[in-house]
C-alpha cells in the first residue's frame, strides 16, 4: 500500500478492520520453510498466492491491523518501527511511512485506545515507541497495551536478557510498561477486552497467542505467526525458519486451521502478502486458502 492508497476495509459484524502495511520481503522458499520440497506436488493453495514457483521465492509482509468497534480504536500488533538498531538488515533503521498509512486509514496515534500484541518479537512491537525526550516514548499516548505475560517474564529473565532480540524489549516494550499503560494477558488467554479473546498458540514462540474477534454473530482470527505464508495452509506440517518449537507450532497451526474452517472465520495474517486476509476451507483431508 502506498501512502495515498485507499486501504481495504473489512467488516466483521459491527467492527471494521484495515491493514496498515509496513514492508514486504522475499525469501528463498527453502530458507523460509526448511521442509519445502519443490519436487513435491506444488503446494500453492490458490493461483494468486505470492509464490514464484519458477524462482522458488516466497513473498512475506509485515503489517498491523486497525480495528474499530464500539467506540474503540484497536491496533493488533505494532510492526517493526522506524530508526531502531536491529541485527537483521531487513529491520535495521527503517524509515517507512507507517504513521502516514495509519492516518490514511483514519487514525492518529492519540486515537488508538488499545494495542493488542500477539507476542513479543521485533516485527510485532516496534511501533509501540518513537523517539522522545530522553529516549523512546509510547507512540500511542492514550492506549492500553495488552501483551502475553509469559513473553514479558521471559525477556525479564536472565535467559531472555541473553537473547539476541532483547533490544526490542528494551526500546519497544519497557518504555510502555514504565508509562503504566500495560495489561498482561495470562498464559491461558481469555477475554482481556470486550469482543477480543486471546487464544494460546505456542510454538512460533513460547508466548505466542492468537486473538479472536467476535461481533454480531461474525468472527475473525488475528493469527499472528501461526503461519508465515499461505503455502502452510496446504502444508501445515511445514514450519517456518522462525519457529522455536516446530512440533508445538504444527499443533497450534492445525488447531487454528480446524477452527477457521469449522467456524468460517476470516483469517487476518501477520505475514501473508497479497491482501493478507483470507478464509480457510477443508478439501478432503487438506485445507485450502482463499484470499479476500
C-alpha positions as CSV (number, residue, x, y, z in Angstrom):
1,X,0.0,0.0,0.0
2,X,1.3,3.4,-0.9
3,X,0.9,6.3,1.4
4,X,-2.1,7.7,-0.6
5,X,-3.7,4.4,-1.5
6,X,-7.2,3.9,-0.1
7,X,-7.0,0.9,2.2
8,X,-9.4,-2.0,2.0
9,X,-11.9,-2.1,4.9
10,X,-13.2,-5.5,6.1
11,X,-16.4,-5.7,8.1
12,X,-16.8,-8.3,10.9
13,X,-20.3,-7.6,12.4
14,X,-20.1,-4.1,13.8
15,X,-16.3,-4.0,13.5
16,X,-14.2,-2.6,10.7
17,X,-10.7,-4.0,10.1
18,X,-8.0,-2.3,8.0
19,X,-4.4,-3.3,7.2
20,X,-1.6,-0.9,8.0
21,X,1.3,-2.0,5.8
22,X,4.9,-1.6,6.6
23,X,7.2,-3.7,4.4
24,X,7.3,-6.8,2.2
25,X,10.3,-9.1,1.5
26,X,11.2,-12.1,-0.5
27,X,12.8,-15.3,0.9
28,X,14.1,-18.4,-0.9
29,X,11.3,-21.0,-0.3
30,X,13.8,-23.5,1.2
31,X,15.1,-20.9,3.7
32,X,11.7,-19.6,4.9
33,X,10.2,-23.1,5.0
34,X,13.1,-25.6,5.7
35,X,10.8,-28.5,4.8
36,X,9.9,-27.0,1.4
37,X,10.4,-29.5,-1.4
38,X,9.9,-28.3,-5.0
39,X,9.9,-31.9,-6.2
40,X,6.6,-32.4,-4.4
41,X,3.2,-31.5,-5.8
42,X,3.2,-27.7,-5.9
43,X,1.6,-26.7,-2.6
44,X,0.3,-23.4,-3.8
45,X,-3.3,-23.4,-2.4
46,X,-4.6,-20.6,-4.7
47,X,-3.5,-19.4,-8.1
48,X,-2.8,-15.9,-6.9
49,X,-0.7,-16.9,-3.9
50,X,2.5,-14.8,-3.7
51,X,4.8,-17.6,-4.6
52,X,7.2,-17.7,-7.6
53,X,7.2,-21.4,-8.5
54,X,10.0,-21.0,-11.1
55,X,12.3,-18.9,-8.9
56,X,11.4,-20.6,-5.6
57,X,10.8,-17.2,-3.9
58,X,8.2,-16.6,-1.2
59,X,6.9,-13.1,-0.5
60,X,6.0,-12.2,3.0
61,X,4.7,-9.0,4.6
62,X,4.9,-7.1,7.9
63,X,1.9,-5.1,8.8
64,X,-0.6,-4.3,11.6
65,X,-4.4,-4.4,11.7
66,X,-6.5,-1.5,12.8
67,X,-9.9,-2.5,14.3
68,X,-12.7,-0.1,15.1
69,X,-15.6,-1.4,17.2
70,X,-17.9,0.1,19.9
71,X,-16.0,3.4,20.2
72,X,-12.6,1.6,20.5
73,X,-9.7,2.0,18.1
74,X,-7.6,-1.1,18.4
75,X,-4.2,-1.9,16.9
76,X,-3.3,-5.6,16.6
77,X,0.5,-5.8,16.6
78,X,2.8,-2.9,16.2
79,X,5.2,-3.9,13.4
80,X,8.9,-3.0,13.3
81,X,9.1,0.7,13.8
82,X,11.4,3.4,12.4
83,X,15.0,4.2,13.4
84,X,15.7,1.2,15.6
85,X,19.0,-0.6,15.7
86,X,18.4,-4.2,14.8
87,X,20.7,-7.2,14.0
88,X,18.6,-8.0,10.9
89,X,19.3,-5.7,7.9
90,X,15.6,-6.2,7.0
91,X,14.5,-4.4,10.2
92,X,17.5,-2.1,10.9
93,X,16.9,1.7,11.0
94,X,13.8,1.6,8.8
95,X,12.2,4.8,7.5
96,X,8.8,3.9,6.4
97,X,5.6,6.0,6.1
98,X,3.7,3.7,8.5
99,X,2.3,6.5,10.6
100,X,1.1,8.2,7.4
101,X,-0.6,5.0,6.4
102,X,-2.3,4.9,9.8
103,X,-3.5,8.4,9.2
104,X,-4.8,7.4,5.7
105,X,-6.8,4.7,7.5
106,X,-8.3,7.5,9.6
107,X,-6.5,7.1,12.9
108,X,-3.9,9.3,14.6
109,X,-1.7,7.9,17.3
110,X,-3.7,9.7,20.0
111,X,-6.9,8.0,18.7
112,X,-5.7,4.5,19.5
113,X,-7.3,3.1,22.6
114,X,-5.7,-0.3,22.8
115,X,-2.7,-2.1,21.3
116,X,-3.0,-5.9,21.3
117,X,0.3,-7.8,20.9
118,X,0.2,-11.5,19.8
119,X,3.8,-12.0,21.1
120,X,6.9,-10.1,21.8
121,X,9.1,-10.2,18.7
122,X,10.9,-7.4,16.9
123,X,8.4,-7.2,14.0
124,X,5.4,-7.0,16.3
125,X,6.3,-4.4,18.9
126,X,8.3,-1.7,17.2
127,X,5.7,1.0,16.7
128,X,4.9,0.9,20.4
129,X,7.5,3.6,20.8
130,X,9.0,6.6,18.9
131,X,12.0,8.9,19.8
132,X,11.1,11.4,22.5
133,X,12.8,13.5,25.2
134,X,15.4,11.3,26.8
135,X,14.8,8.2,24.8
136,X,12.0,6.0,23.4
137,X,8.4,7.0,24.5
138,X,5.0,5.5,23.8
139,X,3.7,6.2,20.3
140,X,0.1,5.9,21.4
141,X,-0.3,8.1,24.5
142,X,-3.9,7.2,25.3
143,X,-3.6,3.4,24.6
144,X,-3.6,0.5,26.9
145,X,-1.1,-2.1,25.6
146,X,-2.0,-5.8,26.2
147,X,0.8,-8.4,25.9
148,X,1.3,-12.0,26.9
149,X,2.6,-12.1,30.4
150,X,4.7,-15.2,29.5
151,X,6.7,-13.1,27.0
152,X,7.3,-10.3,29.5
153,X,8.5,-12.8,32.1
154,X,10.8,-14.4,29.6
155,X,12.5,-11.2,28.5
156,X,12.9,-10.1,32.1
157,X,14.7,-13.3,33.0
158,X,18.5,-13.9,32.5
159,X,17.6,-16.2,29.6
160,X,15.6,-13.5,27.9
161,X,18.2,-10.8,28.5
162,X,20.7,-13.0,26.7
163,X,18.6,-13.4,23.6
164,X,19.8,-11.5,20.5
165,X,16.4,-9.8,20.1
166,X,16.4,-8.4,23.7
167,X,17.0,-4.9,22.1
168,X,13.4,-4.8,21.0
169,X,12.2,-5.4,24.6
170,X,14.4,-2.6,25.9
171,X,13.3,0.0,23.4
172,X,9.8,-1.0,22.4
173,X,8.3,-2.8,25.4
174,X,9.8,-1.5,28.7
175,X,9.0,2.2,27.9
176,X,5.4,1.3,27.6
177,X,5.5,-0.7,30.8
178,X,7.3,2.2,32.6
179,X,4.5,4.5,31.5
180,X,2.0,2.4,33.3
181,X,-0.1,1.7,30.2
182,X,0.3,-2.1,30.2
183,X,-2.0,-5.1,30.9
184,X,-0.7,-8.6,30.9
185,X,-2.6,-11.5,29.4
186,X,-2.3,-14.7,31.4
187,X,-0.9,-17.9,29.8
188,X,-4.4,-19.4,29.5
189,X,-5.6,-16.4,27.5
190,X,-9.2,-15.3,27.7
191,X,-11.3,-12.2,27.0
192,X,-9.0,-9.4,28.0
193,X,-11.0,-6.8,26.1
194,X,-14.7,-6.8,25.1
195,X,-15.2,-8.7,21.8
196,X,-11.5,-9.8,21.8
197,X,-10.3,-13.2,23.2
198,X,-6.7,-14.3,23.4
199,X,-6.1,-17.9,22.5
200,X,-2.8,-19.6,23.4
201,X,-1.0,-20.8,20.2
202,X,2.6,-21.5,21.2
203,X,5.3,-22.9,19.0
204,X,6.5,-20.0,17.0
205,X,7.4,-18.5,20.4
206,X,6.7,-19.7,23.9
207,X,4.3,-16.7,24.5
208,X,2.6,-16.7,21.1
209,X,-1.2,-16.1,21.2
210,X,-3.8,-15.6,18.5
211,X,-6.8,-13.2,19.0
212,X,-10.4,-13.9,18.2
213,X,-12.8,-11.1,17.4
214,X,-16.5,-11.7,17.7
215,X,-19.2,-9.1,16.7
216,X,-22.8,-9.6,15.8
217,X,-22.5,-13.3,15.1
218,X,-19.4,-12.9,12.9
219,X,-15.9,-14.0,13.8
220,X,-12.3,-13.3,12.7
221,X,-8.9,-14.6,13.8
222,X,-5.8,-12.5,14.1
223,X,-3.5,-15.5,13.9
224,X,-0.1,-13.8,14.4
225,X,2.7,-16.0,13.3
226,X,0.8,-19.3,13.4
227,X,1.7,-19.3,9.7
228,X,4.0,-17.1,7.6
229,X,2.8,-17.9,4.1
230,X,-0.5,-19.4,2.7
231,X,1.5,-22.4,1.4
232,X,1.4,-23.6,5.0
233,X,-2.4,-23.8,4.8
234,X,-2.0,-26.6,2.3
235,X,1.1,-28.0,4.1
236,X,0.6,-27.3,7.9
237,X,3.4,-29.7,8.6
238,X,5.9,-27.2,7.2
239,X,7.2,-24.8,9.8
240,X,9.0,-21.6,9.2
241,X,12.6,-20.9,10.0
242,X,11.4,-18.7,12.8
243,X,9.5,-21.3,14.8
244,X,11.2,-22.0,18.1
245,X,9.3,-25.3,18.8
246,X,8.3,-26.8,15.5
247,X,6.1,-29.7,16.8
248,X,4.2,-27.3,19.1
249,X,3.9,-24.9,16.2
250,X,2.4,-27.6,14.0
251,X,-0.2,-28.4,16.6
252,X,-1.2,-24.8,17.0
253,X,-1.4,-24.3,13.3
254,X,-3.6,-27.4,12.8
255,X,-5.8,-26.3,15.7
256,X,-6.3,-22.8,14.2
257,X,-6.9,-24.1,10.7
258,X,-9.5,-26.5,12.1
259,X,-11.2,-23.7,13.9
260,X,-11.1,-21.4,10.9
261,X,-12.6,-23.9,8.6
262,X,-15.2,-25.2,11.0
263,X,-16.5,-21.7,12.0
264,X,-15.8,-20.0,8.7
265,X,-13.7,-17.3,10.3
266,X,-11.9,-14.6,8.4
267,X,-8.2,-15.1,8.9
268,X,-6.1,-11.9,9.3
269,X,-2.5,-12.9,9.0
270,X,0.6,-11.2,10.2
271,X,2.9,-12.1,7.3
272,X,1.0,-13.4,4.3
273,X,1.4,-10.9,1.4
274,X,-1.3,-10.2,-1.1
275,X,-4.3,-8.9,0.8
276,X,-3.0,-10.6,4.0
277,X,-6.6,-11.7,4.7
278,X,-8.4,-14.9,3.7
279,X,-10.6,-17.8,4.5
280,X,-9.8,-21.5,5.2
281,X,-11.8,-24.4,3.9
282,X,-11.4,-28.2,4.1
283,X,-11.0,-30.1,0.8
284,X,-10.9,-33.8,1.9
285,X,-8.0,-34.2,4.3
286,X,-6.4,-30.9,3.2
287,X,-7.0,-27.3,3.8
288,X,-7.3,-24.6,1.2
289,X,-6.8,-20.8,1.3
290,X,-8.8,-18.1,-0.5
291,X,-7.7,-14.5,-0.4
292,X,-10.3,-11.8,0.4
